[in-house]
Amino acid sequence: KREGDKWILNGQKKWIGNATFADILIIWARNEADNEVKGFIVKKDNPGFAVEKMKDKMALRIVQNGIITLTNCEVEEADRLQNANSFKDTAKVLQMTRAGVAWQAVGCARGAYENALDYTRTRKQFGKPIASFQLIQNHLVEMLSNLTAMQTLCFRLSQLQDQGLLKDEHASLAKVFCSLRTRDVVSKAREVMGGNGILLEYNVARFVADAEAIYSYEGTKEINTLIVGRAITGFSAFV
Ligand SMILES: Cc1cc2nc3c(=O)[nH]c(=O)nc-3n(C[C@H](O)[C@H](O)[C@H](O)COP(=O)(O)OP(=O)(O)OC[C@H]3O[C@@H](n4cnc5c(N)ncnc54)[C@H](O)[C@@H]3O)c2cc1C
């Protein structure tokens, strides 16, 4: 809520990437007066701001995530994002970040595929590289098919972005499709590596774990599906 030239923010949010060491954070908060979401620049030393580092994540371990708590956190009106006046403005940011996560899924799947391909060409069973077995080639080709579909979808997404034509539903469709297909690709990559697929030293286990985070953040499958569903049917199924 607003009090004179200041805003008082209250609330808590889990999972904020890099919040543990960021100097400034963008907080999206609903204004009690007009019920609209607004954006605020919160500095790490703002009174009432606290962050706690999350521990023991199995995925995206290189990224630190924090739980942010705002307790009567004071923010100057000058630190309110002046052009962010409703959730529609927040959604513009989500459109961009969801497109980015679709590409991230491509990178994860590609890393898994390339590691698996290399492995199968060197790992020998019955005196031959396992890549020479028909059933292993079937897995590799399925992985490559998914990967190629994801890459071309994301390439088109970026073209639309460059042309200023990207819509929320494009980004959501790409995020849903790529994060779903990535789970499939990393799972097959792990499979063709046998037991070694679960050892961290062979890389693919890391991609398997990261695919789970990519699947759930920047809008779960459910929320992104409803965004696409609304666009293609004209009916909002949000409750
Ligand atoms: C690694 C990681 C990094 C993240 N980084 C950030 C960040 O930087 N900033 C940030 O703000 N957030 C971040 N998040 C939070 C992320 O956006 C949420 O985890 C995600 O939106 C899901 O919310 P939740 O975890 O509370 O799941 P929940 O809301 O508890 O949902 C659990 C399950 O129920 C489903 N569900 C919930 N409601 C419904 C419904 N009405 N109908 C059908 N299904 C439903 C969900 O789709 C999901 O499958 C991050 C999360 C992760 C895992």
The ligand as an SDF file (V2000), in Angstrom:
LIG
                    3D

 53 58  0  0  0  0  0  0  0  0999 V2000
   14.7230  -23.6730  -10.0040 C   0  0  0  0  0  0  0  0  0  0  0  0
   13.6100  -22.6930   -9.8570 C   0  0  0  0  0  0  0  0  0  0  0  0
   13.8490  -21.3400  -10.0570 C   0  0  0  0  0  0  0  0  0  0  0  0
   12.8280  -20.4070   -9.8840 C   0  0  0  0  0  0  0  0  0  0  0  0
   13.1100  -19.0830  -10.0250 N   0  0  0  0  0  0  0  0  0  0  0  0
   12.1520  -18.1600   -9.7560 C   0  0  0  0  0  0  0  0  0  0  0  0
   12.4480  -16.7610   -9.7910 C   0  0  0  0  0  0  0  0  0  0  0  0
   13.5830  -16.3480  -10.0770 O   0  0  0  0  0  0  0  0  0  0  0  0
   11.4570  -15.8880   -9.5020 N   0  0  0  0  0  0  0  0  0  0  0  0
   10.2070  -16.2990   -9.1830 C   0  0  0  0  0  0  0  0  0  0  0  0
    9.3410  -15.4530   -8.9400 O   0  0  0  0  0  0  0  0  0  0  0  0
    9.8980  -17.6130   -9.1260 N   0  0  0  0  0  0  0  0  0  0  0  0
   10.8360  -18.5460   -9.4000 C   0  0  0  0  0  0  0  0  0  0  0  0
   10.5290  -19.8930   -9.3320 N   0  0  0  0  0  0  0  0  0  0  0  0
    9.1820  -20.2790   -8.9030 C   0  0  0  0  0  0  0  0  0  0  0  0
    8.3970  -20.9990   -9.9780 C   0  0  0  0  0  0  0  0  0  0  0  0
    7.9000  -20.0830  -10.9120 O   0  0  0  0  0  0  0  0  0  0  0  0
    7.3120  -21.8300   -9.2820 C   0  0  0  0  0  0  0  0  0  0  0  0
    7.9570  -22.9080   -8.6290 O   0  0  0  0  0  0  0  0  0  0  0  0
    6.2830  -22.3410  -10.2560 C   0  0  0  0  0  0  0  0  0  0  0  0
    5.5300  -21.2630  -10.7730 O   0  0  0  0  0  0  0  0  0  0  0  0
    5.3170  -23.3300   -9.6030 C   0  0  0  0  0  0  0  0  0  0  0  0
    4.8150  -22.8130   -8.4060 O   0  0  0  0  0  0  0  0  0  0  0  0
    4.9070  -23.7100   -7.0860 P   0  0  0  0  0  0  0  0  0  0  0  0
    6.2860  -24.2680   -6.9860 O   0  0  0  0  0  0  0  0  0  0  0  0
    4.3980  -22.8820   -5.9620 O   0  0  0  0  0  0  0  0  0  0  0  0
    3.9480  -24.9360   -7.3630 O   0  0  0  0  0  0  0  0  0  0  0  0
    2.3960  -25.0610   -6.9770 P   0  0  0  0  0  0  0  0  0  0  0  0
    1.6710  -23.7990   -7.3260 O   0  0  0  0  0  0  0  0  0  0  0  0
    2.2990  -25.5640   -5.5800 O   0  0  0  0  0  0  0  0  0  0  0  0
    1.9330  -26.1700   -7.9940 O   0  0  0  0  0  0  0  0  0  0  0  0
    2.2050  -27.5710   -7.8110 C   0  0  0  0  0  0  0  0  0  0  0  0
    1.6090  -28.3070   -8.9960 C   0  0  0  0  0  0  0  0  0  0  0  0
    0.1930  -28.1060   -9.0380 O   0  0  0  0  0  0  0  0  0  0  0  0
   -0.1640  -27.5430  -10.2880 C   0  0  0  0  0  0  0  0  0  0  0  0
   -1.2700  -26.6010  -10.0870 N   0  0  0  0  0  0  0  0  0  0  0  0
   -1.3150  -25.5390   -9.2440 C   0  0  0  0  0  0  0  0  0  0  0  0
   -2.4940  -24.9150   -9.3640 N   0  0  0  0  0  0  0  0  0  0  0  0
   -3.2030  -25.5940  -10.2950 C   0  0  0  0  0  0  0  0  0  0  0  0
   -4.5100  -25.4500  -10.8670 C   0  0  0  0  0  0  0  0  0  0  0  0
   -5.3220  -24.4600  -10.5070 N   0  0  0  0  0  0  0  0  0  0  0  0
   -4.9150  -26.3430  -11.7880 N   0  0  0  0  0  0  0  0  0  0  0  0
   -4.0940  -27.3480  -12.1740 C   0  0  0  0  0  0  0  0  0  0  0  0
   -2.8610  -27.5450  -11.6820 N   0  0  0  0  0  0  0  0  0  0  0  0
   -2.4260  -26.6800  -10.7570 C   0  0  0  0  0  0  0  0  0  0  0  0
    1.0780  -26.8380  -10.8000 C   0  0  0  0  0  0  0  0  0  0  0  0
    1.0570  -26.6450  -12.2050 O   0  0  0  0  0  0  0  0  0  0  0  0
    2.1570  -27.8020  -10.3460 C   0  0  0  0  0  0  0  0  0  0  0  0
    2.2650  -28.8740  -11.2550 O   0  0  0  0  0  0  0  0  0  0  0  0
   11.5340  -20.8450   -9.5330 C   0  0  0  0  0  0  0  0  0  0  0  0
   11.3010  -22.2180   -9.3570 C   0  0  0  0  0  0  0  0  0  0  0  0
   12.3110  -23.1310   -9.5180 C   0  0  0  0  0  0  0  0  0  0  0  0
   12.0130  -24.6020   -9.3110 C   0  0  0  0  0  0  0  0  0  0  0  0
  1  2  1  0
  2  3  1  0
  2 52  2  0
  3  4  2  0
  4  5  1  0
  4 50  1  0
  5  6  2  0
  6  7  1  0
  6 13  1  0
  7  8  2  0
  7  9  1  0
  9 10  1  0
 10 11  2  0
 10 12  1  0
 12 13  2  0
 13 14  1  0
 14 15  1  0
 14 50  1  0
 15 16  1  0
 16 17  1  0
 16 18  1  0
 18 19  1  0
 18 20  1  0
 20 21  1  0
 20 22  1  0
 22 23  1  0
 23 24  1  0
 24 25  2  0
 24 26  1  0
 24 27  1  0
 27 28  1  0
 28 29  2  0
 28 30  1  0
 28 31  1  0
 31 32  1  0
 32 33  1  0
 33 34  1  0
 33 48  1  0
 34 35  1  0
 35 36  1  0
 35 46  1  0
 36 37  1  0
 36 45  1  0
 37 38  2  0
 38 39  1  0
 39 40  1  0
 39 45  2  0
 40 41  1  0
 40 42  2  0
 42 43  1  0
 43 44  2  0
 44 45  1  0
 46 47  1  0
 46 48  1  0
 48 49  1  0
 50 51  2  0
 51 52  1  0
 52 53  1  0
M  END
$$$$
